[in-house]
Amino acid sequence: MAGDGALAGIFAYVGWAFLPNLATSLLQGLFYSLTTRAGSPRPQQGQPLYAYHRRRIHIFVLSLYLLYTLVQTLYDIRIAGDFYTALGVNPNSPDREVKAKFRRLAARFHPDKVRTSNDGTPNTDAEAAFVHLKLAQDTLLDPAKRFAYDRFGPAIVRVQRPGLKTIRDYVYAGLRSLAPEYAKGALMLVVLNYFWLPKWGQFWRYLAIAGLAFLELYFLTHDWTAPEPSFYVTALAHWLIPGVLPPHLLPFQILALARRMSISLNIFISQLAPHAARSSVEQDQQLQAQILHLNQTAARLDAEASGVLGLGLAPFKGEKEHIDALRKGMKEGMVTSAIRSSPEVREAVAKVLARREKEIIGSARVDGIDRVN
């Protein structure tokens, strides 16, 4: 089962490379099929409206895929199980309940009672189940092992190490096993940031690594209990998607979830990065597409203007004299319009109007004086 979970995790990461782009293209085509009227042109690649729609749809698809990765990770944790679910107890169960549950399960899977299977061969599955249950009981009844198991997982208690007796011993052993993982993760992140990942969002990727390290230290130095509001959220989630989420999350499971989601978030941020460093070939292709669209728009406007002009000349079709008179009148109108729009003519007209205005005002004053006399 662990191998299946790891394989699912690998497929989830590989899926980030091509699934969002494929889903975005399909959804964008479906969106245009539903929203574009019959006969209306669809936005084409290279147009600003096409890029605007693709950006919004791509963000929507990435968000859905990120949510799917979260649910898939929680489902993998549920399938993998833990010592508490194996015994049918919860992290708050006392030792008495752990012993009682183990006795009931041991009666079913004890090698002396389940010696052979139906065909007479040794029942190795029952023996492996009993060994797993015995290890679970021994771990949960030992405070030091239980502390280490909750924070580092089953790997730290599966191998018997004579030097590990106290909580401090287990903490040091766990830190020694985690230090190389964090060193490799940080080195890989530096290499990816330098050669592949965009500079945009670089700070948040380093912050995610630091946050994971802080979370590890927090669980090592504190007794963790889930906050009360999380119980309501968990109950609602189990009601919405039953049989998918684990019944509880131990610290090592939370850390496994945080590691996978931090990687997914890094990829999510990288795919949301603006295309500031696009290649010159891509920029030339987009520029050529925009020029072609502009030429098509200009040709369409020219055709519409010619059609309107032809419609206006339709009454004169076939009458040469009228057409000649219209042509002559249009020429005279164009000449008159050009003369009137000339700055010299406008200035002369303004002077004449000003002089006439003065004359009118002067004559009005003279008439007023004559009436008074």
Summary of the structure (lengths in Angstrom):
residues: 373
radius of gyration: 40.4
end to end distance: 121.9
largest distance: 146.8
contacts: 897
relative contact order: 0.07
helix: 78%
strand: 1%
